Amino acid sequence: QVQLVESGGGLVQPGGSLKLSCAPSGTIFSINAMGWYRQAPGKERELVALMSTSSRTNYGDAVKGRFTISIDNAKNTVYLQMNSLKPEDTAVYYCLVNALMGNTWGQGTQVTVSS
C-alpha cells in the first residue's frame, strides 16, 4: 500500500507559523480530495482542511482565517500553511488522501504551540 509522507511539524511559539507537507510515496489513482485532520490529547479527530480535485475547500471552524490548504499537482503534494498559531492548535496532524478506493492516512506529525 502506498504511504503518505508528512513533514513540517515541530515546536512553535504562539502567534507563529508552520507549514506542513504531505506527499504519497507512490501513485494513488482517482483522487477525490486531499487534506488534513488533527487530534489533540483527549479530543476526537477533527477536520482541519480539505480540498477536492475541483478546488472546493472545507475548513474546520477553529482554523478558518488562519490556515490555508494548497495542492501542488505537479509534485502531488498537499500543504497546510498555519498562521497565528494558538496553544489549542497543539495536536498530531494527519494527512488524508481520499480516492475512489478509500482513504489513505499519513503517520501523523506533531505540532506543538507553546512558549
For each residue, the residues with C-beta under 8 A, 3 or more apart:
1: 104
2: 24 25 26 27 28 104
3: 24 25 26 104 106 107
4: 22 23 24 25 95 96 97 104 105 106 107
5: 22 23 24 25 106
6: 9 20 21 22 93 94 95 106 107 108 109
7: 20 21 22 109
8: 18 19 20 21 80 109
9: 6 18 20 93 109 110 111
10: 18 110 111 112
11: 112 113 114
12: 16 17 18 85 111 112 113
13: 16 85 113 114 115
14: 85 86 87 113 114 115
15: 84 85
16: 12 13 85 113
17: 12 81 82 83 84 85
18: 8 9 10 12 82 85 111
19: 8 79 80 81 82
20: 6 7 8 9 36 79 80 82 93 95 109 111
21: 6 7 8 77 78 79
22: 4 5 6 7 34 36 77 78 79 95 106
23: 4 5 75 76 77 78
24: 2 3 4 5 27 28 76 97 104
25: 2 3 4 5
26: 2 3
27: 2 24
28: 2 24 31 97 99 104
29: 99 100 101
30: 99 100 101
31: 28 34 53 97 98 99
32: 52 53 98 99 100
33: 50 51 52 53 96 97 98
34: 22 31 50 51 71 78 95 96 97 98
35: 47 48 49 50 51 58 69 78 95 96 98
36: 20 22 48 49 50 69 78 80 93 94 95 96
37: 45 46 47 48 93 94 96
38: 45 46 48 89 91 92 93 94 111
39: 43 44 45 46 91 92 94 108
40: 43 88 90 91 92
41:
42:
43: 39 40 46 91
44: 39
45: 37 38 39 94
46: 37 38 39 43 60 62
47: 35 37 50 58 59 60
48: 35 36 37 38 59 60 63 67 80 93
49: 35 36 57 58 59 60 63 67 68 69 80
50: 33 34 35 36 47 57 58 59 69 96
51: 33 34 35 55 56 57 69 70 71 78
52: 32 33 55 56 57
53: 31 32 33
54:
55: 51 52
56: 51 52
57: 49 50 51 52 69
58: 35 47 49 50
59: 47 48 49 50 63 64 67 69
60: 46 47 48 49 63 64
61: 64
62: 46 88 89
63: 48 49 59 60 66 67 82 89
64: 59 60 61 67
65:
66: 63 82 83 84 85
67: 48 49 59 63 64 80 81 82 83
68: 49 80 81 83
69: 35 36 49 50 51 57 59 78 79 80 81
70: 51 78 79 81
71: 34 51 77 78 79
72: 75 76 77 78 79
73: 76
74:
75: 23 72
76: 23 24 72 73
77: 21 22 23 71 72
78: 21 22 23 34 35 36 51 69 70 71 72 95 97
79: 19 20 21 22 69 70 71 72
80: 8 19 20 36 48 49 67 68 69 93
81: 17 19 67 68 69 70
82: 17 18 19 20 63 66 67 85 89 111
83: 17 66 67 68
84: 15 17 66
85: 12 13 14 15 16 17 18 66 82 89 111 113
86: 14 89 113
87: 14 90 113 114
88: 40 62 113
89: 38 62 63 82 85 86 111 113
90: 40 87 111 112 113 114
91: 38 39 40 43 111
92: 38 39 40 108 109 110 111
93: 6 9 20 36 37 38 48 80 108 109 110 111
94: 6 36 37 38 39 45 105 106 107 108
95: 4 6 20 22 34 35 36 78 105 106
96: 4 33 34 35 36 37 50 103 104 105 106
97: 4 24 28 31 33 34 78 103 104
98: 31 32 33 34 35 102 103
99: 28 29 30 31 32 102 103 104
100: 29 30 32
101: 29 30
102: 98 99
103: 96 97 98 99
104: 1 2 3 4 24 28 96 97 99
105: 4 94 95 96
106: 3 4 5 6 22 94 95 96 109
107: 3 4 6 94
108: 6 39 92 93 94
109: 6 7 8 9 20 92 93 106
110: 9 10 92 93
111: 9 10 12 18 20 38 82 85 89 90 91 92 93
112: 10 11 12 90
113: 11 12 13 14 16 85 86 87 88 89 90
114: 11 13 14 87 90
115: 13 14
